[in-house]
């Protein structure tokens, strides 16, 4: 029990005495970037990472739709008995 009390005091001293780091507010810059009228769709304004995520999503959607249609066709056709 004594060890836990000592550990608690050490932890509380460590966290309370540490200096808080100031974080820069990036919201105004992001708002300006996304509201800029430059002809780019809003889902691609984030740069290359957004373009990659968009293309991956579209590829999975097309593949998934094709797979569903294939499975529906397979389920609709009766199996031939040998």
N, CA, C and O atoms as a GROMACS GRO file, in nm:
protein
  328
    1UNK      N    1   0.082  -0.118   0.000
    1UNK     CA    2   0.000   0.000   0.000
    1UNK      C    3   0.087   0.125   0.000
    1UNK      O    4   0.055   0.223  -0.068
    2UNK      N    5   0.196   0.122   0.075
    2UNK     CA    6   0.285   0.237   0.082
    2UNK      C    7   0.348   0.266  -0.054
    2UNK      O    8   0.367   0.382  -0.091
    3UNK      N    9   0.380   0.160  -0.129
    3UNK     CA   10   0.442   0.177  -0.260
    3UNK      C   11   0.346   0.246  -0.356
    3UNK      O   12   0.388   0.332  -0.435
    4UNK      N   13   0.219   0.210  -0.351
    4UNK     CA   14   0.121   0.271  -0.440
    4UNK      C   15   0.102   0.419  -0.407
    4UNK      O   16   0.086   0.500  -0.498
    5UNK      N   17   0.102   0.455  -0.278
    5UNK     CA   18   0.087   0.594  -0.238
    5UNK      C   19   0.206   0.676  -0.287
    5UNK      O   20   0.188   0.788  -0.336
    6UNK      N   21   0.326   0.621  -0.275
    6UNK     CA   22   0.446   0.691  -0.322
    6UNK      C   23   0.445   0.708  -0.473
    6UNK      O   24   0.482   0.814  -0.524
    7UNK      N   25   0.402   0.605  -0.544
    7UNK     CA   26   0.394   0.612  -0.689
    7UNK      C   27   0.293   0.718  -0.733
    7UNK      O   28   0.318   0.792  -0.829
    8UNK      N   29   0.182   0.727  -0.662
    8UNK     CA   30   0.080   0.826  -0.695
    8UNK      C   31   0.134   0.968  -0.676
    8UNK      O   32   0.107   1.056  -0.758
    9UNK      N   33   0.210   0.990  -0.570
    9UNK     CA   34   0.267   1.123  -0.546
    9UNK      C   35   0.370   1.159  -0.651
    9UNK      O   36   0.374   1.273  -0.697
   10UNK      N   37   0.452   1.064  -0.691
   10UNK     CA   38   0.553   1.091  -0.794
   10UNK      C   39   0.485   1.126  -0.926
   10UNK      O   40   0.526   1.220  -0.994
   11UNK      N   41   0.382   1.051  -0.962
   11UNK     CA   42   0.312   1.076  -1.088
   11UNK      C   43   0.244   1.212  -1.086
   11UNK      O   44   0.249   1.285  -1.185
   12UNK      N   45   0.180   1.246  -0.976
   12UNK     CA   46   0.109   1.374  -0.972
   12UNK      C   47   0.207   1.490  -0.977
   12UNK      O   48   0.177   1.593  -1.036
   13UNK      N   49   0.323   1.475  -0.917
   13UNK     CA   50   0.423   1.581  -0.923
   13UNK      C   51   0.477   1.596  -1.064
   13UNK      O   52   0.499   1.707  -1.112
   14UNK      N   53   0.498   1.484  -1.132
   14UNK     CA   54   0.553   1.488  -1.266
   14UNK      C   55   0.458   1.559  -1.362
   14UNK      O   56   0.500   1.643  -1.441
   15UNK      N   57   0.331   1.525  -1.356
   15UNK     CA   58   0.236   1.583  -1.449
   15UNK      C   59   0.203   1.728  -1.415
   15UNK      O   60   0.186   1.810  -1.505
   16UNK      N   61   0.194   1.759  -1.288
   16UNK     CA   62   0.154   1.895  -1.252
   16UNK      C   63   0.267   1.995  -1.269
   16UNK      O   64   0.241   2.114  -1.289
   17UNK      N   65   0.392   1.951  -1.263
   17UNK     CA   66   0.503   2.044  -1.274
   17UNK      C   67   0.551   2.060  -1.418
   17UNK      O   68   0.636   2.145  -1.445
   18UNK      N   69   0.500   1.979  -1.509
   18UNK     CA   70   0.545   1.990  -1.647
   18UNK      C   71   0.483   2.112  -1.714
   18UNK      O   72   0.369   2.150  -1.683
   19UNK      N   73   0.556   2.172  -1.803
   19UNK     CA   74   0.510   2.292  -1.874
   19UNK      C   75   0.421   2.247  -1.988
   19UNK      O   76   0.454   2.155  -2.063
   20UNK      N   77   0.307   2.312  -2.000
   20UNK     CA   78   0.216   2.278  -2.110
   20UNK      C   79   0.268   2.336  -2.240
   20UNK      O   80   0.310   2.452  -2.246
   21UNK      N   81   0.265   2.255  -2.342
   21UNK     CA   82   0.312   2.298  -2.472
   21UNK      C   83   0.200   2.370  -2.544
   21UNK      O   84   0.087   2.320  -2.548
   22UNK      N   85   0.229   2.484  -2.601
   22UNK     CA   86   0.128   2.558  -2.675
   22UNK      C   87   0.110   2.495  -2.813
   22UNK      O   88   0.208   2.467  -2.882
   23UNK      N   89  -0.014   2.473  -2.852
   23UNK     CA   90  -0.046   2.412  -2.980
   23UNK      C   91  -0.100   2.521  -3.072
   23UNK      O   92  -0.189   2.597  -3.034
   24UNK      N   93  -0.046   2.526  -3.191
   24UNK     CA   94  -0.090   2.626  -3.287
   24UNK      C   95  -0.230   2.592  -3.338
   24UNK      O   96  -0.259   2.476  -3.368
   25UNK      N   97  -0.316   2.692  -3.346
   25UNK     CA   98  -0.451   2.674  -3.397
   25UNK      C   99  -0.446   2.673  -3.549
   25UNK      O  100  -0.418   2.775  -3.612
   26UNK      N  101  -0.472   2.556  -3.609
   26UNK     CA  102  -0.465   2.541  -3.754
   26UNK      C  103  -0.600   2.555  -3.823
   26UNK      O  104  -0.608   2.546  -3.946
   27UNK      N  105  -0.706   2.577  -3.746
   27UNK     CA  106  -0.840   2.582  -3.802
   27UNK      C  107  -0.857   2.695  -3.904
   27UNK      O  108  -0.910   2.669  -4.012
   28UNK      N  109  -0.815   2.820  -3.875
   28UNK     CA  110  -0.834   2.926  -3.976
   28UNK      C  111  -0.765   2.896  -4.109
   28UNK      O  112  -0.820   2.926  -4.215
   29UNK      N  113  -0.645   2.837  -4.104
   29UNK     CA  114  -0.575   2.804  -4.228
   29UNK      C  115  -0.649   2.696  -4.305
   29UNK      O  116  -0.660   2.703  -4.428
   30UNK      N  117  -0.700   2.596  -4.234
   30UNK     CA  118  -0.777   2.490  -4.300
   30UNK      C  119  -0.906   2.544  -4.359
   30UNK      O  120  -0.944   2.507  -4.470
   31UNK      N  121  -0.975   2.633  -4.286
   31UNK     CA  122  -1.098   2.694  -4.338
   31UNK      C  123  -1.070   2.771  -4.466
   31UNK      O  124  -1.145   2.760  -4.563
   32UNK      N  125  -0.962   2.847  -4.466
   32UNK     CA  126  -0.927   2.924  -4.585
   32UNK      C  127  -0.899   2.832  -4.703
   32UNK      O  128  -0.942   2.859  -4.815
   33UNK      N  129  -0.826   2.722  -4.677
   33UNK     CA  130  -0.792   2.628  -4.783
   33UNK      C  131  -0.917   2.561  -4.841
   33UNK      O  132  -0.929   2.549  -4.963
   34UNK      N  133  -1.009   2.520  -4.755
   34UNK     CA  134  -1.127   2.447  -4.802
   34UNK      C  135  -1.232   2.539  -4.862
   34UNK      O  136  -1.314   2.494  -4.942
   35UNK      N  137  -1.233   2.667  -4.826
   35UNK     CA  138  -1.332   2.760  -4.880
   35UNK      C  139  -1.284   2.831  -5.006
   35UNK      O  140  -1.362   2.902  -5.070
   36UNK      N  141  -1.157   2.813  -5.043
   36UNK     CA  142  -1.102   2.878  -5.162
   36UNK      C  143  -1.170   2.823  -5.287
   36UNK      O  144  -1.188   2.702  -5.301
   37UNK      N  145  -1.208   2.914  -5.377
   37UNK     CA  146  -1.277   2.873  -5.500
   37UNK      C  147  -1.172   2.855  -5.610
   37UNK      O  148  -1.141   2.948  -5.683
   38UNK      N  149  -1.119   2.733  -5.620
   38UNK     CA  150  -1.015   2.705  -5.720
   38UNK      C  151  -1.054   2.592  -5.815
   38UNK      O  152  -0.969   2.541  -5.888
   39UNK      N  153  -1.179   2.553  -5.815
   39UNK     CA  154  -1.228   2.452  -5.907
   39UNK      C  155  -1.203   2.308  -5.864
   39UNK      O  156  -1.246   2.215  -5.932
   40UNK      N  157  -1.135   2.288  -5.753
   40UNK     CA  158  -1.109   2.152  -5.703
   40UNK      C  159  -1.225   2.110  -5.613
   40UNK      O  160  -1.266   2.187  -5.527
   41UNK      N  161  -1.278   1.989  -5.632
   41UNK     CA  162  -1.386   1.943  -5.543
   41UNK      C  163  -1.338   1.938  -5.398
   41UNK      O  164  -1.220   1.914  -5.370
   42UNK      N  165  -1.429   1.961  -5.306
   42UNK     CA  166  -1.392   1.972  -5.164
   42UNK      C  167  -1.332   1.843  -5.110
   42UNK      O  168  -1.250   1.847  -5.019
   43UNK      N  169  -1.371   1.729  -5.166
   43UNK     CA  170  -1.317   1.602  -5.116
   43UNK      C  171  -1.175   1.576  -5.165
   43UNK      O  172  -1.113   1.478  -5.123
   44UNK      N  173  -1.121   1.662  -5.253
   44UNK     CA  174  -0.984   1.646  -5.301
   44UNK      C  175  -0.893   1.762  -5.261
   44UNK      O  176  -0.776   1.764  -5.298
   45UNK      N  177  -0.944   1.858  -5.187
   45UNK     CA  178  -0.865   1.977  -5.152
   45UNK      C  179  -0.756   1.948  -5.050
   45UNK      O  180  -0.669   2.033  -5.030
   46UNK      N  181  -0.758   1.833  -4.987
   46UNK     CA  182  -0.657   1.800  -4.887
   46UNK      C  183  -0.523   1.760  -4.946
   46UNK      O  184  -0.426   1.747  -4.872
   47UNK      N  185  -0.515   1.740  -5.076
   47UNK     CA  186  -0.388   1.706  -5.140
   47UNK      C  187  -0.382   1.562  -5.186
   47UNK      O  188  -0.484   1.498  -5.213
   48UNK      N  189  -0.259   1.512  -5.194
   48UNK     CA  190  -0.235   1.378  -5.249
   48UNK      C  191  -0.298   1.269  -5.163
   48UNK      O  192  -0.346   1.168  -5.216
   49UNK      N  193  -0.298   1.287  -5.032
   49UNK     CA  194  -0.356   1.185  -4.944
   49UNK      C  195  -0.506   1.171  -4.970
   49UNK      O  196  -0.559   1.060  -4.973
   50UNK      N  197  -0.574   1.284  -4.987
   50UNK     CA  198  -0.718   1.278  -5.017
   50UNK      C  199  -0.742   1.212  -5.153
   50UNK      O  200  -0.837   1.134  -5.168
   51UNK      N  201  -0.659   1.243  -5.251
   51UNK     CA  202  -0.675   1.182  -5.383
   51UNK      C  203  -0.655   1.031  -5.376
   51UNK      O  204  -0.728   0.956  -5.440
   52UNK      N  205  -0.555   0.988  -5.299
   52UNK     CA  206  -0.529   0.844  -5.285
   52UNK      C  207  -0.646   0.774  -5.215
   52UNK      O  208  -0.688   0.667  -5.258
   53UNK      N  209  -0.697   0.834  -5.109
   53UNK     CA  210  -0.811   0.776  -5.038
   53UNK      C  211  -0.935   0.771  -5.128
   53UNK      O  212  -1.011   0.674  -5.125
   54UNK      N  213  -0.955   0.876  -5.208
   54UNK     CA  214  -1.069   0.879  -5.300
   54UNK      C  215  -1.059   0.767  -5.403
   54UNK      O  216  -1.156   0.696  -5.429
   55UNK      N  217  -0.940   0.752  -5.462
   55UNK     CA  218  -0.922   0.648  -5.565
   55UNK      C  219  -0.936   0.508  -5.506
   55UNK      O  220  -0.994   0.419  -5.568
   56UNK      N  221  -0.883   0.488  -5.385
   56UNK     CA  222  -0.897   0.357  -5.321
   56UNK      C  223  -1.043   0.326  -5.291
   56UNK      O  224  -1.088   0.213  -5.308
   57UNK      N  225  -1.116   0.427  -5.245
   57UNK     CA  226  -1.259   0.408  -5.217
   57UNK      C  227  -1.336   0.375  -5.343
   57UNK      O  228  -1.421   0.286  -5.343
   58UNK      N  229  -1.307   0.446  -5.451
   58UNK     CA  230  -1.375   0.418  -5.578
   58UNK      C  231  -1.341   0.279  -5.630
   58UNK      O  232  -1.429   0.209  -5.681
   59UNK      N  233  -1.215   0.238  -5.618
   59UNK     CA  234  -1.175   0.105  -5.664
   59UNK      C  235  -1.247  -0.004  -5.584
   59UNK      O  236  -1.296  -0.101  -5.641
   60UNK      N  237  -1.252   0.013  -5.451
   60UNK     CA  238  -1.323  -0.086  -5.369
   60UNK      C  239  -1.472  -0.088  -5.400
   60UNK      O  240  -1.535  -0.195  -5.398
   61UNK      N  241  -1.530   0.028  -5.427
   61UNK     CA  242  -1.672   0.034  -5.460
   61UNK      C  243  -1.701  -0.038  -5.591
   61UNK      O  244  -1.797  -0.114  -5.600
   62UNK      N  245  -1.619  -0.013  -5.694
   62UNK     CA  246  -1.640  -0.078  -5.823
   62UNK      C  247  -1.619  -0.229  -5.810
   62UNK      O  248  -1.698  -0.308  -5.861
   63UNK      N  249  -1.512  -0.269  -5.741
   63UNK     CA  250  -1.487  -0.412  -5.721
   63UNK      C  251  -1.601  -0.477  -5.643
   63UNK      O  252  -1.646  -0.586  -5.679
   64UNK      N  253  -1.647  -0.412  -5.537
   64UNK     CA  254  -1.755  -0.467  -5.456
   64UNK      C  255  -1.885  -0.479  -5.534
   64UNK      O  256  -1.956  -0.579  -5.522
   65UNK      N  257  -1.916  -0.377  -5.613
   65UNK     CA  258  -2.038  -0.382  -5.694
   65UNK      C  259  -2.031  -0.496  -5.796
   65UNK      O  260  -2.128  -0.568  -5.816
   66UNK      N  261  -1.915  -0.510  -5.860
   66UNK     CA  262  -1.898  -0.620  -5.957
   66UNK      C  263  -1.910  -0.755  -5.890
   66UNK      O  264  -1.970  -0.847  -5.946
   67UNK      N  265  -1.854  -0.769  -5.771
   67UNK     CA  266  -1.860  -0.896  -5.698
   67UNK      C  267  -2.004  -0.929  -5.659
   67UNK      O  268  -2.046  -1.044  -5.667
   68UNK      N  269  -2.079  -0.828  -5.616
   68UNK     CA  270  -2.219  -0.850  -5.579
   68UNK      C  271  -2.300  -0.893  -5.700
   68UNK      O  272  -2.380  -0.986  -5.691
   69UNK      N  273  -2.279  -0.828  -5.814
   69UNK     CA  274  -2.351  -0.867  -5.936
   69UNK      C  275  -2.314  -1.010  -5.978
   69UNK      O  276  -2.401  -1.087  -6.019
   70UNK      N  277  -2.186  -1.044  -5.967
   70UNK     CA  278  -2.143  -1.180  -6.000
   70UNK      C  279  -2.211  -1.282  -5.909
   70UNK      O  280  -2.261  -1.385  -5.956
   71UNK      N  281  -2.214  -1.255  -5.779
   71UNK     CA  282  -2.276  -1.349  -5.685
   71UNK      C  283  -2.427  -1.360  -5.708
   71UNK      O  284  -2.483  -1.469  -5.698
   72UNK      N  285  -2.491  -1.248  -5.739
   72UNK     CA  286  -2.635  -1.253  -5.770
   72UNK      C  287  -2.660  -1.337  -5.895
   72UNK      O  288  -2.755  -1.415  -5.899
   73UNK      N  289  -2.576  -1.322  -5.998
   73UNK     CA  290  -2.590  -1.401  -6.120
   73UNK      C  291  -2.569  -1.549  -6.089
   73UNK      O  292  -2.643  -1.634  -6.138
   74UNK      N  293  -2.468  -1.580  -6.008
   74UNK     CA  294  -2.442  -1.720  -5.971
   74UNK      C  295  -2.558  -1.779  -5.892
   74UNK      O  296  -2.593  -1.895  -5.911
   75UNK      N  297  -2.619  -1.699  -5.804
   75UNK     CA  298  -2.730  -1.749  -5.724
   75UNK      C  299  -2.857  -1.766  -5.809
   75UNK      O  300  -2.941  -1.851  -5.779
   76UNK      N  301  -2.871  -1.686  -5.913
   76UNK     CA  302  -2.992  -1.693  -5.995
   76UNK      C  303  -2.989  -1.810  -6.094
   76UNK      O  304  -3.094  -1.860  -6.132
   77UNK      N  305  -2.872  -1.853  -6.133
   77UNK     CA  306  -2.860  -1.962  -6.230
   77UNK      C  307  -2.860  -2.095  -6.157
   77UNK      O  308  -2.782  -2.114  -6.064
   78UNK      N  309  -2.946  -2.186  -6.198
   78UNK     CA  310  -2.947  -2.318  -6.131
   78UNK      C  311  -2.820  -2.398  -6.167
   78UNK      O  312  -2.767  -2.387  -6.278
   79UNK      N  313  -2.774  -2.476  -6.072
   79UNK     CA  314  -2.657  -2.560  -6.094
   79UNK      C  315  -2.696  -2.683  -6.177
   79UNK      O  316  -2.802  -2.743  -6.156
   80UNK      N  317  -2.610  -2.719  -6.269
   80UNK     CA  318  -2.636  -2.838  -6.350
   80UNK      C  319  -2.597  -2.960  -6.271
   80UNK      O  320  -2.489  -2.964  -6.212
   81UNK      N  321  -2.684  -3.061  -6.268
   81UNK     CA  322  -2.655  -3.185  -6.200
   81UNK      C  323  -2.591  -3.281  -6.298
   81UNK      O  324  -2.638  -3.296  -6.411
   82UNK      N  325  -2.484  -3.344  -6.256
   82UNK     CA  326  -2.414  -3.438  -6.348
   82UNK      C  327  -2.458  -3.579  -6.328
   82UNK      O  328  -2.410  -3.669  -6.396
   0.00000   0.00000   0.00000
